[in-house]
Structure formats: C-alpha cells, structure tokens
Amino acid sequence: MSGDTVEDDEIAAVQVDDDTKATLKKVKHVGKDVFLYPINTKYDPIILNEDNPGRILGKAIHVGFDM
C-alpha cells in the first residue's frame, strides 16, 4: 500500500485493487492492514492487505455534503 502518509481517523482518497476509480474513506491502521471506513454506515469497511491491495492517493483536505 503506497502513500501511507495518512494518519488514523483522517479521510483519504484510495484506489482499491487496481480499480480506475477512487473512493473517500476514513483510515485506520491495524498492524500491517489498513481499514477503510465509509462515512455512510450503510456500507461495509474495506480492508487493505496483501490479499486485497490498494493505494492511498492522498489525504482529503475538505469534504462537504448535505444530508
């Protein structure tokens, strides 16, 4: 997982499994794994590890949305 410059509880843009699209998720490092938690609780977390690779593209500076 490249780009591991994002700290726990920060939101990052992440490409999962060589997908061409990115997703914004809250990051939590647990050992060698990186857990990606969605803001929308209707979705499940994604775990990045050797079997499910991903790439952190960068940290989100501002995220805004209406609910």
C-alpha positions as CSV (number, residue, x, y, z in Angstrom):
1,M,0.0,0.0,0.0
2,S,1.7,3.1,-1.1
3,G,1.1,6.6,0.1
4,D,0.8,5.6,3.8
5,T,1.1,9.3,4.8
6,V,-2.5,9.5,6.1
7,E,-2.9,9.3,9.9
8,D,-5.7,7.3,11.6
9,D,-9.1,8.9,11.5
10,E,-8.2,11.1,8.6
11,I,-10.1,10.8,5.3
12,A,-8.1,9.6,2.3
13,A,-8.7,9.1,-1.4
14,V,-8.0,5.4,-2.1
15,Q,-7.8,3.2,-5.1
16,V,-8.7,-0.4,-4.2
17,D,-7.4,-3.4,-6.1
18,D,-6.1,-1.5,-9.1
19,D,-9.5,0.0,-9.9
20,T,-9.5,3.1,-12.0
21,K,-11.8,4.9,-9.6
22,A,-11.0,6.3,-6.2
23,T,-13.1,6.3,-3.0
24,L,-13.0,8.6,0.1
25,K,-12.8,6.7,3.3
26,K,-11.7,7.2,6.9
27,V,-8.4,5.4,7.5
28,K,-7.4,3.2,10.5
29,H,-4.0,1.4,10.6
30,V,-4.1,-2.0,12.4
31,G,-0.8,-3.8,12.2
32,K,0.0,-4.3,8.5
33,D,-3.6,-3.9,7.5
34,V,-5.4,-0.6,6.7
35,F,-9.1,-0.4,7.4
36,L,-11.1,2.0,5.3
37,Y,-14.4,3.1,7.0
38,P,-17.1,4.7,4.9
39,I,-18.8,7.8,6.1
40,N,-22.1,6.2,5.1
41,T,-22.8,3.4,7.6
42,K,-24.9,1.5,5.1
43,Y,-21.6,0.3,3.6
44,D,-19.1,-2.1,5.0
45,P,-15.5,-1.2,5.7
46,I,-12.8,-2.3,3.3
47,I,-9.6,-3.9,4.5
48,L,-6.4,-3.4,2.5
49,N,-3.7,-6.0,2.9
50,E,-1.5,-8.3,0.8
51,D,-4.6,-10.2,-0.5
52,N,-6.6,-7.1,-1.1
53,P,-4.2,-4.4,-2.3
54,G,-4.9,-0.7,-2.6
55,R,-3.2,2.6,-2.9
56,I,-3.7,5.7,-0.8
57,L,-3.6,8.6,-3.2
58,G,-3.7,11.4,-0.7
59,K,-5.4,13.0,2.3
60,A,-8.7,14.8,1.9
61,I,-8.3,18.5,3.0
62,H,-12.0,19.3,2.9
63,V,-15.2,17.2,2.5
64,G,-18.6,18.8,2.4
65,F,-22.0,17.3,1.8
66,D,-25.7,17.9,2.6
67,M,-27.6,15.2,4.5
